[in-house]
Amino acid sequence: MILRITDKALLRRRLARAHAEARRTGAGETDTGNGGAATFLLHPVVTDLAERLASVERRFPLAVAHGGQTDILAQALVDSGRVDRVIRMEQVATGLANSRFEAFVADEEALPLAAGSIDLFVSILALQWTNDLPGALVQIRQALRPDGLLLAAMTGGRTLSELRESLFAAEIEMRGGASPRVLPAVEVQDIGALLQRAGLTVPVADRDVLTVRYGSAADLFRDLRAMGATNVLVDRERRSASRRLFAKAGEIYAERFSDPDGRIRATFEIVSLSGWAATRERP
C-alpha cells in the first residue's frame, strides 16, 4: 500500500492557478517563452543538469523533459547538442500553454510511455511531489531503451528548513500545536539505493544548497505561491491559516534567520541523481 503524502489533485489546481496568475500579470514570459510561474530556482538547476549532460559522450535520439512548468529545460536539452528530439511532460495543461515543443500531460506515477520507447528522461523539481518514488523510478527505467539515461533534480530535506521552523513555532505559540505544512523530502544518502532498486545502474546522487535572500517572509510566501508550491500535504490542516499566523511566522523568521542587513535567508537543497538503463545483452 502506497502512503499518500501529496494531494495530487490539489497540486494540479495550485499549479494551474500559478500559471493563470503568471499569464494575467505577464510574469515569466521573458524567461520561459510560455508565461510560466516563478523561475528563480529553474535557471541554476537547469544549468547544472545541462553541464552533466554535456559530459556524456553520446547522443540521445528522443528525450522527455519532465517538470519545470516552462520550456527552459526542453530548450537546454536541445541546446546541449546531445538530444535530437525533446517532448515535454507536465502535470497540468496550463504548464504547456504556448510551448514550442511537443508535449503531453501525465503523472510520473502513471507514466504513459511504452517500454523501451525513449533514450533520455530528465526531470526537474518535480519528483519531490511523488507519493511512490520507487514506483515512479521503476516506470522511468522501463520506458528507457538499453543504455538510456535518467537525469533528475529534486528538492532535498533541508529545503525551506527556516520556514518549517518558523511556522512550527508560530503554531505552537498561537494554537498550542502544529500541523504539517512543509513537504518532507528524501535524503541524498537514500537515493542510490532507490535507483538500484529500480534497476538503474551506475547510480549517482549528490546535493547542492542554494540560499535565496528576501526582504521579508511575505516575499518568500509570494514566490512559493507563484511556483504552485504551497501546502498540498494530504495531512494538512483543513481550515484556512489566518493572516495572524503567517504574520507571527514572519516575525519569528525575521528574528531567527535574518542577515545583518535585515534580509532573511531561505535554503533550497537540490538533490541531483542519475542512473542508466542496463546495456542490452548481446549473444
Rosetta blueprint (number, residue, H / E / L):
1 M L
2 I L
3 L L
4 R L
5 I L
6 T E
7 D L
8 K H
9 A H
10 L H
11 L H
12 R H
13 R H
14 R H
15 L H
16 A H
17 R H
18 A H
19 H H
20 A H
21 E H
22 A H
23 R H
24 R H
25 T H
26 G L
27 A L
28 G L
29 E H
30 T H
31 D H
32 T H
33 G L
34 N L
35 G L
36 G L
37 A L
38 A L
39 T L
40 F L
41 L L
42 L H
43 H H
44 P H
45 V H
46 V H
47 T H
48 D H
49 L H
50 A H
51 E H
52 R H
53 L H
54 A H
55 S L
56 V L
57 E L
58 R L
59 R L
60 F E
61 P E
62 L E
63 A E
64 V E
65 A E
66 H E
67 G L
68 G L
69 Q L
70 T L
71 D L
72 I H
73 L H
74 A H
75 Q H
76 A H
77 L H
78 V H
79 D H
80 S L
81 G L
82 R L
83 V E
84 D E
85 R E
86 V E
87 I E
88 R E
89 M E
90 E E
91 Q L
92 V L
93 A H
94 T H
95 G H
96 L H
97 A L
98 N L
99 S L
100 R L
101 F L
102 E E
103 A E
104 F E
105 V E
106 A L
107 D L
108 E H
109 E H
110 A H
111 L L
112 P L
113 L L
114 A L
115 A L
116 G L
117 S L
118 I E
119 D E
120 L E
121 F E
122 V E
123 S E
124 I E
125 L L
126 A L
127 L H
128 Q H
129 W H
130 T L
131 N L
132 D L
133 L H
134 P H
135 G H
136 A H
137 L H
138 V H
139 Q H
140 I H
141 R H
142 Q H
143 A H
144 L E
145 R E
146 P E
147 D E
148 G E
149 L E
150 L E
151 L E
152 A E
153 A E
154 M E
155 T E
156 G L
157 G L
158 R L
159 T L
160 L L
161 S H
162 E H
163 L H
164 R H
165 E H
166 S H
167 L H
168 F H
169 A H
170 A H
171 E H
172 I H
173 E H
174 M H
175 R H
176 G L
177 G L
178 A L
179 S L
180 P L
181 R L
182 V L
183 L L
184 P L
185 A L
186 V L
187 E L
188 V H
189 Q H
190 D H
191 I H
192 G H
193 A H
194 L H
195 L H
196 Q H
197 R H
198 A L
199 G L
200 L L
201 T E
202 V E
203 P E
204 V E
205 A E
206 D E
207 R E
208 D E
209 V E
210 L E
211 T E
212 V E
213 R E
214 Y E
215 G L
216 S L
217 A H
218 A H
219 D H
220 L H
221 F H
222 R H
223 D H
224 L H
225 R H
226 A H
227 M L
228 G L
229 A L
230 T L
231 N L
232 V L
233 L E
234 V L
235 D L
236 R L
237 E L
238 R L
239 R L
240 S L
241 A L
242 S L
243 R H
244 R H
245 L H
246 F H
247 A H
248 K H
249 A H
250 G H
251 E H
252 I H
253 Y H
254 A H
255 E H
256 R H
257 F L
258 S E
259 D L
260 P L
261 D L
262 G L
263 R L
264 I E
265 R E
266 A E
267 T E
268 F E
269 E E
270 I E
271 V E
272 S E
273 L E
274 S E
275 G E
276 W E
277 A L
278 A L
279 T L
280 R L
281 E L
282 R L
283 P L
